[in-house]
Each structure stands twice: as C-alpha cells, then as structure tokens.
Amino acid sequence: MSSSRSEHDEQRPSAHAAARVADLLQFARTNHEANPTDSLAALLEAMRLGAPDARGGEAAAEAALARVRAAVGGEIADHVADVDGRRRRAAAVVRQLLDDQSTILFEQGREDLLRQTMEDGSSVVCARCGGVVPSDRWRQHQQYWCDAIETEGAA
C-alpha cells in the first residue's frame, strides 16, 4: 500500500510549483482586464506547472490555446503563444544562469537575487542576446547595449 501512496505523492506538484501556480492564478485574476495577453499566458503556465506530469501539463496548455484559437482566431492565439514562448525562454535563461557556477552571484551564494528580480518583474531577459536587463533600462538596452546589435549590423 505504501508504494501506491508514494506513486500518488510523486504525481503531485512540488510545494514550490504549487506556490508558483497560486501566484500565476492571482496575477491572472488581478490583471485580466488591464493585461489580458499576459494573464492568459500566466494561466497557460499555471496549467503546465499544476499538472501531475510535464506531458499532461503541456497537453492541457496546448488544448487551451487551441480553444483560444478557435474562439478568437489565429492572430490573437499566435500573439498569446509568442508572449508565452518569450516567458518560457526567459525562465530557461534564468535556470541556466542559476545553475552556472561561474557567475558572480553563484560565487557569492546570492543566486536568490536573480530569481527574485525575475519573479518581481524588476528585470527581463532579452530574447535577442539572452542578457538579464533591469526593466527600467529595457529601451536603452534594445537601442544601444544589446550584444545582438553588433551581430545583426554585421550580417
């Protein structure tokens, strides 16, 4: 009997994932009128995180996006998917940075700082260069500092 109990426990999302799902749902509730695209992207992410396994969560999110596409059209669904994709790429970059033992934050034992800045929205990840940029300096980064500017200019 204990084996079925442990299998059931393995299917539950972790406490961290459950807390993240609650945060995403709260964000969607409080921002759906002012920012419907980000709210819907947050709901898709909550579906992924809240599922007992990764495939089930991804399938549920894809099914929801298909319903959005059927209800309001491809252009809006593509925009939501793009926002969701950017958010997922940013999360992957942050995970990679958190695991990178060569960073100054890792050396100082302060990886939590990066996680906090991404969660509270004070920083964003540039999709062009992969850099973590303070939100209030985003426009300057895009115009002057992004490493991708030199690459795109040379092409």
KEMARLUM-843695 format. One line per 10 residues: their letters; for each residue x negated, y negated, z negated of C-alpha. Coordinates in pm, whole numbers, always signed. Layout:
! KEMARLUM-843695
A	X/Y/Z ~ ...
! end
This chain:
! KEMARLUM-843695
MSSSRSEHDE	+0/+0/+0 ~ -285/-236/-69 ~ -407/-202/+291 ~ -76/-331/+430 ~ -90/-612/+180 ~ -438/-716/+293 ~ -331/-694/+659 ~ -38/-923/+578 ~ -271/-1165/+396 ~ -505/-1168/+697
QRPSAHAAAR	-217/-1285/+917 ~ -154/-1593/+703 ~ -331/-1916/+795 ~ -605/-2025/+556 ~ -530/-2284/+289 ~ -731/-2538/+490 ~ -531/-2459/+806 ~ -204/-2482/+614 ~ -302/-2822/+476 ~ -403/-2937/+824
VADLLQFART	-68/-2819/+965 ~ +113/-3017/+694 ~ -92/-3327/+784 ~ -18/-3284/+1155 ~ +354/-3244/+1090 ~ +355/-3553/+868 ~ +173/-3751/+1139 ~ +431/-3639/+1398 ~ +722/-3734/+1171 ~ +592/-4079/+1090
NHEANPTDSL	+461/-4171/+1437 ~ +707/-4017/+1683 ~ +867/-4348/+1776 ~ +553/-4561/+1800 ~ +328/-4294/+1949 ~ +529/-4006/+2096 ~ +244/-3859/+2301 ~ +8/-3823/+2006 ~ +295/-3696/+1792 ~ +373/-3423/+2043
AALLEAMRLG	+3/-3336/+2073 ~ -11/-3308/+1692 ~ +287/-3071/+1699 ~ +114/-2854/+1960 ~ -197/-2838/+1742 ~ +16/-2751/+1438 ~ +167/-2463/+1636 ~ -180/-2334/+1719 ~ -304/-2359/+1361 ~ +10/-2230/+1195
APDARGGEAA	+30/-1903/+1386 ~ -91/-1579/+1227 ~ -342/-1529/+1510 ~ -508/-1751/+1768 ~ -338/-1590/+2069 ~ +7/-1629/+1915 ~ -54/-1994/+1834 ~ -187/-2071/+2180 ~ +107/-1890/+2340 ~ +356/-2083/+2125
AEAALARVRA	+192/-2416/+2216 ~ +188/-2330/+2587 ~ +555/-2227/+2573 ~ +644/-2556/+2404 ~ +451/-2752/+2666 ~ +633/-2558/+2940 ~ +965/-2662/+2782 ~ +847/-3025/+2778 ~ +754/-2991/+3145 ~ +1097/-2850/+3230
AVGGEIADHV	+1281/-3114/+3025 ~ +1098/-3433/+3119 ~ +880/-3349/+3417 ~ +524/-3267/+3502 ~ +376/-3614/+3476 ~ +465/-3654/+3108 ~ +370/-3294/+3026 ~ +34/-3342/+3200 ~ -27/-3659/+3001 ~ +53/-3479/+2674
ADVDGRRRRA	-172/-3189/+2777 ~ -451/-3437/+2856 ~ -420/-3603/+2514 ~ -408/-3260/+2351 ~ -711/-3148/+2552 ~ -911/-3456/+2452 ~ -826/-3394/+2088 ~ -934/-3031/+2116 ~ -1262/-3125/+2290 ~ -1330/-3379/+2016
AAVVRQLLDD	-1268/-3116/+1750 ~ -1509/-2880/+1926 ~ -1779/-3150/+1936 ~ -1728/-3220/+1565 ~ -1751/-2847/+1482 ~ -2071/-2827/+1685 ~ -2217/-3129/+1505 ~ -2117/-2991/+1167 ~ -2299/-2666/+1247 ~ -2609/-2843/+1381
QSTILFEQGR	-2877/-2814/+1113 ~ -3097/-3071/+1286 ~ -2867/-3369/+1217 ~ -2946/-3625/+950 ~ -2609/-3566/+785 ~ -2681/-3192/+757 ~ -3031/-3256/+619 ~ -2883/-3483/+353 ~ -2595/-3244/+276 ~ -2337/-3501/+390
EDLLRQTMED	-2155/-3315/+670 ~ -1829/-3404/+495 ~ -1880/-3765/+607 ~ -1845/-3668/+974 ~ -1539/-3456/+903 ~ -1377/-3743/+711 ~ -1441/-4003/+980 ~ -1283/-3782/+1242 ~ -981/-3695/+1026 ~ -910/-4052/+917
GSSVVCARCG	-945/-4187/+1272 ~ -1229/-4426/+1195 ~ -1440/-4251/+1463 ~ -1366/-4095/+1800 ~ -1557/-3860/+2030 ~ -1646/-3996/+2372 ~ -1527/-3748/+2635 ~ -1791/-3872/+2879 ~ -2106/-3833/+2668 ~ -1993/-3634/+2363
GVVPSDRWRQ	-2106/-3907/+2122 ~ -1926/-3989/+1799 ~ -1833/-4358/+1807 ~ -1669/-4583/+1546 ~ -1314/-4657/+1665 ~ -1362/-5032/+1636 ~ -1663/-5015/+1875 ~ -1499/-4789/+2133 ~ -1461/-5052/+2407 ~ -1822/-5168/+2374
HQQYWCDAIE	-1939/-4809/+2385 ~ -1750/-4746/+2708 ~ -1886/-5062/+2871 ~ -2245/-5078/+2750 ~ -2377/-4791/+2538 ~ -2233/-4466/+2673 ~ -2511/-4236/+2797 ~ -2281/-4132/+3082 ~ -2303/-4484/+3233 ~ -2661/-4421/+3348
TEGAA	-2574/-4075/+3478 ~ -2271/-4200/+3670 ~ -2461/-4502/+3803 ~ -2745/-4283/+3932 ~ -2509/-4047/+4117
! end
